């Protein structure tokens, strides 16, 4: 009797697994997450912060998850080739960001590599567009879905997992750059006097 129950459970689990993988295989091969915010800071001020990975902890939405994480920098101080590597607790994992493209006052592109708890690589794009006296900043991430990511997407989308972090990071970036915006305007006004 026990053997029949165990065999029946095994068959049901196997059928469910096959069904899940069959459905997951129809999921998109890529994902895109994007969020935007408006800031009072000029495109130049926003670009200066985004192009310098040493400043990432000032606005990162993940910094507070492990304030003791180990951070190292390689390459130039900012711009193309600058690297930021982190290793932290289970909430932040381990990975590396490398600036691959940098257009002054317009955009910064990064290669983002997650090393732990799972390996994954994606492209991150920051776009800065003038908006009145300030800027519109867009943070986007594009990557591919392997089979495990496709299975996970049946239960939770990448947009819902990462989007809230992008919103929090952009809010932090806005606070950081907005607080510097009046000071920069005052300095410019003082120089012209």
Backbone torsions as a table, in degrees:
resi	resn	phi	psi	omega
1	UNK	NA	-48.6	179.3
2	UNK	-60.0	-39.1	-179.4
3	UNK	-62.7	-41.3	179.2
4	UNK	-65.1	-41.4	178.9
5	UNK	-64.4	-45.1	-179.9
6	UNK	-62.9	-42.7	179.6
7	UNK	-65.4	-41.7	178.4
8	UNK	-62.5	-44.3	177.7
9	UNK	-62.1	-43.0	178.8
10	UNK	-60.0	-45.5	-180.0
11	UNK	-63.4	-43.7	179.5
12	UNK	-62.6	-42.9	179.0
13	UNK	-64.8	-42.3	179.5
14	UNK	-63.5	-43.6	179.0
15	UNK	-63.7	-43.0	178.7
16	UNK	-62.3	-42.7	179.6
17	UNK	-62.8	-44.1	178.7
18	UNK	-62.1	-43.6	179.4
19	UNK	-62.3	-43.7	179.6
20	UNK	-62.4	-45.9	179.6
21	UNK	-66.1	-35.5	177.7
22	UNK	-64.6	-44.9	178.7
23	UNK	-67.6	-42.5	-179.3
24	UNK	-61.7	-34.3	-178.6
25	UNK	-64.6	-16.9	178.2
26	UNK	-87.8	-4.8	-179.2
27	UNK	-71.5	157.7	-178.5
28	UNK	-59.7	148.7	-179.6
29	UNK	-79.2	-15.9	-178.1
30	UNK	-130.9	164.9	173.6
31	UNK	-135.8	158.4	178.2
32	UNK	-142.3	128.2	175.5
33	UNK	-123.7	134.0	-177.8
34	UNK	-149.1	137.3	175.4
35	UNK	-141.9	154.7	179.3
36	UNK	-136.9	159.2	174.1
37	UNK	-148.8	161.7	174.2
38	UNK	-107.2	140.7	178.0
39	UNK	-132.3	153.2	178.0
40	UNK	-76.7	-11.0	-177.7
41	UNK	-76.2	152.2	177.4
42	UNK	-70.0	158.1	174.9
43	UNK	-54.7	-36.1	179.3
44	UNK	-63.3	-42.5	-179.8
45	UNK	-66.8	-40.5	179.1
46	UNK	-67.3	-45.3	179.7
47	UNK	-58.5	-41.8	-179.7
48	UNK	-58.2	-39.8	179.1
49	UNK	-71.8	-47.1	-176.6
50	UNK	-67.8	-33.4	-175.9
51	UNK	-79.2	-7.1	-178.9
52	UNK	-115.5	100.4	-176.8
53	UNK	-66.2	-15.3	173.6
54	UNK	-64.6	-23.4	-178.5
55	UNK	-91.0	-6.4	-177.8
56	UNK	-55.0	-42.8	179.5
57	UNK	-60.8	-20.7	179.6
58	UNK	-68.0	-25.4	-177.3
59	UNK	-131.4	-1.4	-178.5
60	UNK	-59.3	132.5	176.6
61	UNK	-73.7	-11.7	-176.7
62	UNK	-100.2	-12.0	-176.3
63	UNK	-57.0	-42.2	-177.0
64	UNK	-71.0	-16.5	178.8
65	UNK	-71.3	-24.9	175.7
66	UNK	-154.9	81.8	179.9
67	UNK	-60.1	-17.8	-178.5
68	UNK	-95.9	7.7	-177.8
69	UNK	-60.0	147.8	178.9
70	UNK	-84.5	127.5	-179.2
71	UNK	-122.8	134.2	174.0
72	UNK	-130.1	151.4	178.0
73	UNK	-120.9	142.1	176.4
74	UNK	-134.2	161.3	176.5
75	UNK	78.7	-160.6	-178.6
76	UNK	-65.1	163.1	-179.1
77	UNK	-62.6	-32.9	178.8
78	UNK	-154.7	170.1	176.9
79	UNK	80.0	-167.7	-175.0
80	UNK	-55.7	130.6	179.9
81	UNK	95.4	-14.7	177.8
82	UNK	-67.0	134.9	-178.7
83	UNK	-125.1	143.5	177.3
84	UNK	-127.9	118.8	179.9
85	UNK	-116.8	138.1	178.9
86	UNK	-131.4	153.3	173.2
87	UNK	-145.0	120.7	-175.3
88	UNK	-142.9	-159.6	-178.3
89	UNK	-73.4	-175.2	-177.0
90	UNK	-63.2	-22.0	-178.5
91	UNK	-77.7	-26.0	-178.4
92	UNK	-114.5	-19.0	177.3
93	UNK	66.1	-145.8	-177.3
94	UNK	-143.4	142.0	179.8
95	UNK	-176.0	-169.1	-175.8
96	UNK	-150.6	140.6	172.9
97	UNK	-118.2	136.5	177.6
98	UNK	-131.9	127.4	176.5
99	UNK	-74.5	122.2	-177.6
100	UNK	-106.5	-23.6	177.5
101	UNK	-145.6	146.9	-179.2
102	UNK	-153.0	116.4	178.5
103	UNK	-116.2	111.9	-175.2
104	UNK	-47.5	130.3	175.2
105	UNK	64.6	9.8	-177.7
106	UNK	-128.0	-45.8	-174.5
107	UNK	-162.6	156.6	172.7
108	UNK	-137.9	131.3	178.8
109	UNK	-118.8	136.6	-178.9
110	UNK	-128.4	148.4	167.1
111	UNK	-95.7	122.3	-178.7
112	UNK	-109.7	121.1	-179.2
113	UNK	-118.6	117.9	172.8
114	UNK	-91.1	128.8	-178.9
115	UNK	-104.7	-38.3	177.9
116	UNK	-141.0	144.6	9.6
117	UNK	-80.2	-12.1	174.3
118	UNK	-141.2	154.0	-178.7
119	UNK	-85.3	134.9	179.5
120	UNK	-164.2	146.1	178.2
121	UNK	-130.0	139.4	177.6
122	UNK	-148.5	170.4	177.8
123	UNK	-107.8	136.1	179.7
124	UNK	-117.2	132.8	-179.0
125	UNK	-124.0	127.0	170.8
126	UNK	-111.0	123.7	178.9
127	UNK	-117.7	134.1	-177.9
128	UNK	-121.5	123.8	-179.5
129	UNK	-125.3	132.6	176.7
130	UNK	-57.4	140.5	177.7
131	UNK	-142.0	97.0	-174.9
132	UNK	62.4	-128.0	176.7
133	UNK	-86.3	-4.7	-176.9
134	UNK	-116.0	-145.4	-175.5
135	UNK	-145.9	151.2	167.5
136	UNK	-104.8	124.6	-178.5
137	UNK	-113.5	127.8	177.9
138	UNK	-117.3	130.9	178.1
139	UNK	-113.2	119.0	-178.8
140	UNK	-130.0	150.3	177.6
141	UNK	-136.6	133.1	179.2
142	UNK	-127.7	136.1	179.4
143	UNK	-154.8	-179.2	179.2
144	UNK	-109.0	150.9	178.4
145	UNK	-101.7	112.8	170.5
146	UNK	-77.7	-179.4	-175.7
147	UNK	-60.8	-39.0	-179.7
148	UNK	-64.0	-41.3	178.2
149	UNK	-65.4	-35.8	177.6
150	UNK	-65.2	-40.4	177.4
151	UNK	-64.0	-45.3	179.0
152	UNK	-60.7	-34.5	-177.8
153	UNK	-68.0	-14.3	175.1
154	UNK	-69.6	-23.3	-175.6
155	UNK	-110.6	-27.7	179.8
156	UNK	-157.2	132.5	-179.0
157	UNK	-82.1	154.3	176.9
158	UNK	-60.8	-36.8	179.6
159	UNK	-60.8	-43.6	-179.5
160	UNK	-73.1	-28.8	179.1
161	UNK	-75.4	-42.6	-173.0
162	UNK	-99.5	-28.6	-175.4
163	UNK	-54.9	-41.9	-179.7
164	UNK	-65.5	-33.4	176.8
165	UNK	-69.0	-39.3	176.4
166	UNK	-62.1	-42.9	177.8
167	UNK	-59.3	-45.3	-179.7
168	UNK	-65.5	-42.6	179.0
169	UNK	-64.1	-41.7	178.6
170	UNK	-67.6	-35.0	175.9
171	UNK	-64.2	-41.1	176.7
172	UNK	-64.1	-43.9	179.2
173	UNK	-62.1	-41.3	178.1
174	UNK	-61.2	-47.3	178.5
175	UNK	-60.0	-43.8	-178.8
176	UNK	-63.7	-48.8	-176.9
177	UNK	-77.3	-33.8	176.7
178	UNK	-63.9	-38.2	-179.3
179	UNK	-67.4	-26.9	178.2
180	UNK	-86.6	-21.4	-175.3
181	UNK	-60.8	-48.6	179.3
182	UNK	-63.4	-37.1	179.6
183	UNK	-64.0	-40.5	178.5
184	UNK	-66.4	-39.7	179.2
185	UNK	-65.4	-41.0	178.8
186	UNK	-63.6	-39.7	179.9
187	UNK	-65.0	-42.0	178.7
188	UNK	-64.4	-41.7	179.2
189	UNK	-64.2	-40.1	-179.5
190	UNK	-64.9	-38.6	-179.2
191	UNK	-66.9	-33.2	-177.4
192	UNK	-81.2	-13.0	-179.8
193	UNK	-77.7	NA	NA
